[in-house]
Amino acid sequence: MELEKRPAQPQRQATPEGCLAVAIRIPVRIVVLVLVVPVRMVWDALVAAGRVLRDTVLRPFGRALVWLGRALFVWPFVGLWRYVVVPLGQALGWLGNVLVVVPLRWLYRYVLTPLGHALAWVARGIGAGLAWVYGRVLTPVGHAVRWALRGLGAVLGALGLGIFGVLAWLVRHLVLVPVGWLYTWVLTPVGHAIAWCARGLVWTLGMIVTGVGTALYWGSRVLFVLPALALWRWILVPVGRVLAVVGREVADALGHAWRIAGHISLAVGRFLGTLLRWIFVEPVRWVYRTVLTPVGHVVRDLVLRPAAEAARSVGRATRQALAAARESVRQARADFRRMVFGEPGQSQKVDRREPTGAETRTLGSSTTALTKD
């Protein structure tokens, strides 16, 4: 049952209502209330049963499952990790350090490092030798080869300049001049004519497409758009507004009916609780208070207390008898020991000249060794 206070909802602005909303509001609310009250009462009964089931069955069962899951899965793995995996990992780490890291460190420090220094010294010597060969031998040889190639290139350039000049004059007068004349006086006019024809063809096709598109536009507008617009404006919009009013009223009616059904369900629940209390709880309480309690007091005073006192008396007598029997057995054992082994010897006290306890110092006594009596 919804006993909690609902948060304040923002009030809607009052809008003028038509006669249709006023005409359908009361019948719709009456019908919805008649239909919603049984549903709300069943819902509240299911909610109460669910809460009782949750508090009495599901929550203890869930706690038991959680404890069982911890006992079966969490605690064994925690113990395995804490008492097996961690010590084993520490032991393996120590073994790896002793068997792998320390030997590799020793190998690196005392074998590989001196060997690397020796190889570096050898490499530096080889590099110095190669640098001397490069600077003293290869560089002069390269300069000489470059000077020879540069002279050979100058000779070949002087020979090829005349040949390439003749070839260039022939190519210009035999190829480039005829091709330029052909492009200027033949290909350019032909291209202009083709471009003009293409523009005319494109304009013609554009006019045809424009006319066809205009016809299709007006045909589709007259055949589809205007009827659809009229259908939307004069049929669907009024019907939608009516349906919106009906839906809003039905939603408001459902909200009011659900709240009213909640109050009715709360009243019915309280009535049933009071009826159950006066039919079962109060008679049981009256019987317990007026009948069972005096009878219990009488039984306690006349039966239970005398029986408890008698039981305590029997217990005390039994404990005394057992204590007397134990004392008799102890005396008999002591007499038998004296008869067989004789009296035990008395220990002699030895004067240790030590004070037995702290004494109060007075004017006539002293605690020093020289002034002791």
Buried (B, 14 or more C-beta within 10 A) or exposed (E): BBEEEEEEEEEEEEEEEEEEBEEBBEEBBEEBBEEBBEEBBEBBBEEEEEEEEEEEEEEEEEEEEEEEEEEEEEEEEEEEEEEEEEEEEEEEEEEEEEEEEEEEEEEEEEEEEEEEEEEEEEEEEEEEEEEEEEEEEEEEEEEEEEEEEEEEEEEEEEEEEEEEEEEEEEEEEEEEEEEEEEEEEEEEEEEEEEEEEEEEEEEEEEEEEEEEEEEEEEEEEEEEEEEEEEEEEEEEEEEEEBEEBBEEBBEBBBEBBBBBBBEBBBEBBEEEEEEEEEEEEEEEEEEEEEEEEEEEEEEEEEEEEEEEEEEEEEEEEEEEEEEEEEEEEEEEEEEEEEEEEEEEEEEEEEEEEEEEEEEEEEEEEEEEEEEEE
